[in-house]
Amino acid sequence: MIRVLTPIPILLAVLLLAVAPLPAGAYSCVLSPARDAIIIKTDNGSDHPKICRVECTFASPEGPVTVACVREVPPDTRDWYICLRPTGGRVLEFSDGTESCK
């Protein structure tokens, strides 16, 4: 019988990573159900308003399409609409996004 010993610090680190919550993205960049518009939303869990800038990049056959919007988000809100932009008939697929709130 072969016995493998795992060092305790490594085992502890693996267990901590398994139970640690992953950070959730507060913003979303999605296409409307008809795929004719980009919908950008975000959350603000703080007790004061924040100015948020959300930038979403979509892949398309013509190349990347980036949409950036800035808006004040009231305190304690979820799924606040930052902006709605038409796709212009382009076929888009979300590829990346960033958010900055102050």
NUBAGU-19793 format. One line per 4 residues: their letters; for each residue x, y, z of C-alpha. Coordinates in steps of 0.25 Angstrom, whole numbers, always signed. Example, Ala and Ser with C-alpha at 12.3 -4.5 7.8 and 13.67 -1.06 7.14 Angstrom:
REM residues 2
AS	+49 -18 +31  +55 -4 +29
//
This chain:
REM residues 102
MIRV	+0 +0 +0  +5 +14 -4  +2 +25 +5  +3 +39 +0
LTPI	+4 +50 +10  -1 +64 +7  +6 +76 +14  -4 +82 +24
PILL	-2 +96 +18  -5 +92 +4  -18 +84 +8  -22 +96 +17
AVLL	-20 +106 +5  -29 +97 -4  -40 +96 +6  -40 +111 +8
LAVA	-41 +113 -7  -52 +103 -8  -61 +111 +2  -57 +125 -1
PLPA	-68 +132 -9  -64 +137 -23  -65 +152 -26  -78 +155 -34
GAYS	-78 +165 -45  -87 +176 -42  -90 +180 -56  -96 +172 -68
CVLS	-95 +174 -83  -105 +166 -90  -113 +167 -103  -128 +169 -103
PARD	-136 +157 -106  -138 +161 -120  -123 +163 -121  -125 +178 -127
AIII	-120 +185 -115  -109 +185 -104  -114 +186 -90  -104 +190 -79
KTDN	-107 +190 -65  -100 +190 -51  -102 +190 -36  -99 +199 -25
GSDH	-99 +193 -11  -94 +205 -4  -102 +215 +4  -99 +227 -5
PKIC	-100 +229 -20  -88 +226 -29  -84 +230 -43  -82 +217 -51
RVEC	-75 +215 -64  -77 +202 -71  -70 +198 -84  -74 +185 -91
TFAS	-67 +179 -103  -74 +170 -113  -69 +161 -124  -75 +163 -138
PEGP	-71 +158 -152  -67 +172 -155  -57 +173 -143  -59 +177 -128
VTVA	-70 +186 -124  -68 +194 -111  -80 +202 -104  -76 +211 -92
CVRE	-87 +218 -83  -86 +226 -71  -98 +229 -61  -101 +232 -47
VPPD	-106 +220 -39  -115 +222 -27  -111 +215 -14  -116 +201 -11
TRDW	-120 +198 -25  -119 +185 -33  -120 +184 -48  -120 +199 -51
YICL	-120 +202 -66  -107 +210 -70  -111 +210 -84  -118 +203 -96
RPTG	-111 +204 -110  -116 +199 -123  -107 +188 -130  -110 +194 -144
GRVL	-113 +180 -149  -99 +174 -146  -97 +160 -140  -91 +162 -127
EFSD	-86 +153 -116  -81 +158 -102  -66 +156 -100  -61 +166 -89
GTES	-65 +177 -80  -60 +186 -69  -67 +195 -58  -62 +207 -50
CK	-71 +214 -40  -67 +226 -31
//
